[in-house]
Amino acid sequence: MIVYNEGAFQKARLIPVTGIKGAQDQEMRATSALLAIMKVVPELAHVLLAETGSPKGLIETYIEPEFKLGQKRVRPDGLIVISRGKKTWRALVEVKTGKNPLDLNQLNSYLEICKDYKLDALVTISNEVLNASGTHPTEGIDLRKLRSTELLHLSWLKIITEALVLSEHVGVQDTERDFVLRELIRFLQSDSSGAAEFNDMGPAWPSVRNAVKSHALSKPDPDTLEIVSRFESLIRYAAMTLSARLGVSVKEVVPRAAKDDYKKHLQMSGLNLIQNQELAGEIFIPGAAANLLIRAHIGSELIHVRFTVAAPSEGRNKARLNWLLRQIKDAPARTSIAWTYKRARTSENAYLASDLADKTFEYQMDNSREISSFTVELVSKMGTKRGSGQGGFIDSVVDSCELVYGELLQGIRAFQPASPHLSDSVKDLIPDRAGAERGEPN
């Protein structure tokens, strides 16, 4: 008998990545795969479409439906129909893969179709990641068409993240449906699918970085604002990466100024980059003791990731410090700790965590004042290349966030005072009066 090795054979796949010819074929296969699996795994559809107010119900999906618009016929990439009782919700889908951006004229046409046919939403999918504004990445959309139609943009990264959270953390009980979901993840994670990670700070990155370092800019120009916007997208990407690994909805913290007036916020962030040589962002992690604050200092080429936790509300200052040190005893080298006293506006000088853990190390601490919080920070080398990979700026930011969370913040639990103890001297609200008159003890 001739022996063969099955391990060397290529497994049959539900969604093959071979044989994809060109961008159009890539888009058609990605669209068909995603929409088909949204029908089979409705949990994924509900998560992805939640922002549109779509109901939970029976899902049907279609590819390249044809609609009449004036004298011409238009074919969006897909159609989603969700039925629940007497209510039917419908959305058109437009998909781009690779580096292809969404087309403004197409989107305005599809919004016109939604209006004419009373469709509820237009869902766009591409590799474009939203910035802090939260607005659609395609500029120039006719806002009048959004009065009766929801417009939702999903990056492929968002779809992969939600699929991973559902598969690896929440779980899909049915074995076959779980297999189908994992096949979608495998397909989208392959290079051939056209679904890409955030992997480029843009062509302006080298020139803006050099100009900031040499103080050659006096006010934000369009390239500078583009870098600020891309950094906001990078913070969202870092949050999605943590979401996939943790199984919770990690979000970038959007400043109030960005919600109120994004253009003004962008200008102020651009000015901060020029004057202070830094890009800054913040990430919220459900269940964590604090938010992660990220600061990329262009001048020194260092990434600062820190968080601030409330100190215990009882005990001496040294005991409060030991409470923190016990929880980060395996802190990475160069981790620093600074504390802030009650009613103080600024923190004290920072010390290395390794030094503070050394009982022979002498440090300054004012025991007449009460420590209210601790700030823990890790500084690492910043990548300078515009792309992802070794030496890239993107990976240096994401890796720093994961390191600080995994090695420091993850193990910290907010201080919880001890439970109150029952009193031995007080047992009754109203003592026995007869016994009290006879002089008997309570």
N, C-alpha and C positions, 0 to 999 in steps of 0.2 A: 504494500500500500504506500502511495506517495503522501508524504506529510506536508501540510501547508500551514502557514501562520495567519490566522484570521485577524490578529492584531495589526497586521500590515495593510489590511484592506481599508478602503474608504467607506465609512458608514453611509447608508441611505439617509437622506435628509428630507424633512417635510418641506423645507424652503431651501432649495439648492442655491449656492452662491456662484456656481460655475455657469458659464455660457451667457453672462450678461454682456450685451453689446451696446455700448454707448450710453449717454445720459438719459435718453428717452426710455430705453429698455430698463435702465436702473430705477427710474422713477416709477414706471408701471409696476415692476415687481415689488418694490418697497410699499407702494400704495396698496396693491392687492393683498400682500401678506399682512400688513397692519390691519386693514379693514376686515379681512376675513377672521382674524384672531380676535378683534374687538367683538365680533358676533359670538364666537365660541367662548371667550372669556369676558363676560360682560363686566366683571369687576374692574378690569383694565379700562374699559370704555367709560365707566362711571367716574373713575378717578380723573381721567384725562379731560372729560367734558364737564366736570363739576362747575367750573366758573361760568358756564353758559346758562346754568339753571335747567339743564336737560333732566327729564324724569328718569327714574329707574324702571325699565320695562323690557319688552321684547325688542331685540335689536336686529335690524336687517341692514346690510351694507351692499353697495353697488359701486362698480368702477366705470368711469367714462360715461356717465349719463348724458344724454343729449337734450338741450333746451333751445327753444327758439328765442332769439333776442333781436327784435326788429326784423330786418330782412336776412339775417344770418343765423346759422345754427352754431351753438357753443357747447363745448364738451369739457366740463371741469374734470378733475382727476377722480372724484368720488362723491358719493352721497351716503349719508347715514340717516336711517329712519328708526326712531324709537317710539314704540306704542305702549301706552298704559291706559287701560280702560277706554274711554272715549277720546282721550287726548293722544295726538300724534305730533311728535317733534321731529323736524328735519333740518339737516345741515349739509351744505356743500363742502367739499374738501379739495384744497389745492396743495400740491406737494412739489417740493424741489429737493434734490439731493446734491451731494458734492459741494462745489463752490458756487452753484447756481443760485442767484438771489430771486426772490419773489418779484413778479412783474406787476407794476402799478396798473397798467391798462387792463390786464387780466383780472386783477382783484376788483377794480371798479365795475367791470362787466359782470362779474359773478355777484357782486352786491346788488346790481341792477336786476339780475335774475331772481335773487332772494326777495327783492321787493315785488317784482311782477308775479311771482309764484307763491308769495307769502311763506317763504322758507324762514326758519327761525335763526339760523346762524351760518356764518362762513368760518371754517376752520382752516388755517394755513399751517403748513409744516415745512420746515427747512432747517438748515444748520445754523441759522442766525439766532443768537442767544440774546434775550432781552437785557437792556441795561436798567439802571435804577428808575428810569421814568416809567417803566412798565408799559410804555406805549408800543404799538405795532412797529416792527423794524422797517416797514416800507413807508417812506414819506410821501405825502401827497394824496392820501386816501380821502375821498369825498365824504366828509363827516356827516353830511345830510343823509347819506344812505344808511347810517348807523342808528337812525331814530327807531327803527322797528326790527333791526337785525343785529345780533351779537357778532362781534368779530373776535375770534380767539386765535392766538398764535402759539404753537407748540414747537419747540426745538426738538430735534431728534434726540438730543441729550436728555431732555425732559421725559420723553417717551421711554428711553432706555432706563432712566432712573426709576420711574414709577413701575416699570415692568420688573426690575430687579427687586425693589422693595416688596412688591406683591408676591414674587416667586420665592425669595430667600427669607423674608421676615414675616409677612402677614400669612402667606400660604394659600394655595388653592387646593381644596380638599380632594377634588376629583383627580385621579392619577392621569387620565388622558388629557384633561384640560391643562394640568400642570406641565405635561410633556409639550403640548402645543405652545404654551407660553415660553418655555425654555428654548424651544426652537426659534421663536421670534427673537428672543434675546441674542441667541447665537448668531442668527442671520444679521441683525442690526449691528452687532459688534464686529462683524467682518469688514474688511476694507472694501470688498466688492459691493456692499449694500449702498454705499454713498452716504451713510449716516456717520458723520464725523464728530469727534470730540472738539472742544474749544482748543485749537492748536496754533493760533496765530494772533500776535498783537498788532498785526497790520504793517504795511510798508513804511509807515511814518515812524515806527518805533525807534530805529537806530538814530535818525536825525533828531527827533524830539528828546531822546535820552541824552544825547551828546550836548544838545543846546541847553538843557536843564542843568547838566553838570557844569558847564562852562559859564552859566549865568548869561547866556546870549539872548534870552527872551525877556521882554519887559511886560508883555501882556499876552494872553492866550490867543493863539491863531487857530485856524480850523484843524490843523494836524494835532495840536496839543489837546484840543477838545475831543478829537477822535480817540486819542490814547486814554483820556479820562473815561470816556464811554466804554471803551474796550476793557478797561480795568474793572469797571462795574460789572460787565458781563463775566469777567474772570472770577469775581467774588461769587456770582451766582453759580458759576460752574463748580467752584470749590464747595459750595453749599450742597449742590446736587451730588457731588462725589461722596460727601459725608452722609447724605441721605441714603444712598445706595448701600453704604457699608454699615450704617446704624439701624436702618429700618424705620426711621422717624422722619418727619417732614422738616428738614433743616432749611432755613430761609436766610437770605441776605437781609440785613436790616436796612430799609430804605429811609433815608433822612426825611424829616418833615418838609424841609425846603425843596426836596426833589418832587414831592407830591404836590406842593403848592405851586411851584413855578420851576419846571425842570430846566429851562434855558438859563435862568438866573443861577440855579444850583450848579449847572455845568460850568458857567463862567467862574463862579467862586471856587469850584474844585480845580479848575485850570489855573487860577491865580495861586491857589495853595501849592500846586505842583511847581510853579515857577519860583515862588518866594521861599517855600520851605523844602523844596526838592523831594516831595513825597506824595505818594498815592495812598489813600486810606479807605478802609472798608470794615464792615462788621457783620458777624454771622451769629444768628440765634439758633441754638440747639435745644429742642424740647427736653426737659428733664435735667439739663446740665446746671451746675451751680452758677454759671455766669455766661455771658456772651464772649465770643472771640473777637478781639480787635486786631486788625491787620494793618500794618504800615510798611510800605515799601519805600525805603529811602534811596532815591536815585543817586544822590551825591556820594554816599558812603558804600553803595551797592550792598545794602544789608536789608534783610526782611525781619521786622519786629512783629511778633505775635504775642499778645498778652491778654490777661483777663483779671478782673478784680472781684474778690469775694468778700462778703461781710465777715468780720472777725467775730468770735464767740462773744456773747453779751455778758459773760461772767468770767471770773478768774483774773489772775495777774497777767500783765502783758506778756511775760515769758511763757506762761502756760498757753496763752492764745497763739503765740508763735509756734510752740511745740505741737499744738493741734494741727496746724497747717503742715509742718515738716513731717509729721507722721504719715500724712496722706500723700506726700510726694517724695517719699524716701528714695525712690529710684529715678529721681529727676535727671534728665539729660545734662551733660556738662554745659556750663555757661548759663544755666537757668538762674535768674535773679529774682529776689523778693524785695519789695519795698512796702512800707506800711504808712498808713495815714492816721493821724490822731483825730479824735472827735473835734468837730467844729474847725478843723484845719482845711484850708483850700487846696493845699498841695501835699504830696507825699514826701516822706523823708528819703534820704539817699538809699539806693538799692545795694544789697549785698548778694553775693553768690549763695545759692541754696546750700551748696556743699560746705561753704565756710560757716554758715549759721548752724549746720548740723554738727559741726566740730565743737565739742564742749570747751576746748581750750581757746577758741577764737573769741576775741574781744570786739564788741560792737557797741554803738551808742544807742541807748533806748531810754526815753524819759518816762520813768515809772510814775511820775506825778500826773501824767496825762494818759488817757485811756485810748488804746488802739481801736479804731472802728472798722478798718478794712485792710486787706493785703492785696497787692498787685504782683502777679507772677508773670514773668516775661522770658521769652527765649529768642535770642537773636541768631540768625543764620545767614549764610552767604547768599546773595541774590544772583540768580542766573541773568545773563544779559542778552541772550539770543532771543529773537522775536518769536520763534516757534517753540513747540514742545520738545521734550526729550532732554538728554543730558546737556547741562549748561543753559537750558532755556529758562526764561523768566517765568513762564506759566507753571512749569513743574516745580520750580523753587517755591512759589507761593502756595500751591496746593499741598506739596509735601510738608511745608512748615505748619500749615493748618492741621493736617492729620497728625503730625508729630506732637504738637502742643496739646491737642485734644486727647490723643491716645495715651501719652506718657504723663500728662499733668492733670488736665481738667477732668478727664473721665473718672478718675479715682476720688475726686473731691465730693464730699457730701456736706451740704450746708449744716451749720451747727444747730443742734437741737438740745435745748435745756433739759435737764433731768426731770422726770415726772414728779409732781408734788407728792409728799408723803402724808399719810393720815396722821392726825395729831392724837397723842395718847392722853392729853389733858382735857381736850374738848371732845365729848362724845354725844351730847344731846343739845339740841337747840334750846329747849326749856327743861331745866333740871326738875327732879321730883320735888314738888313744893312741900309735901308733907314731911319728907325726909329733911328738907332744908330748915323747916320750922323746929324740928327736933335736934337740929345741929349736926345732922349726919352729913358726911362728905358727899359731894356729887358723884 
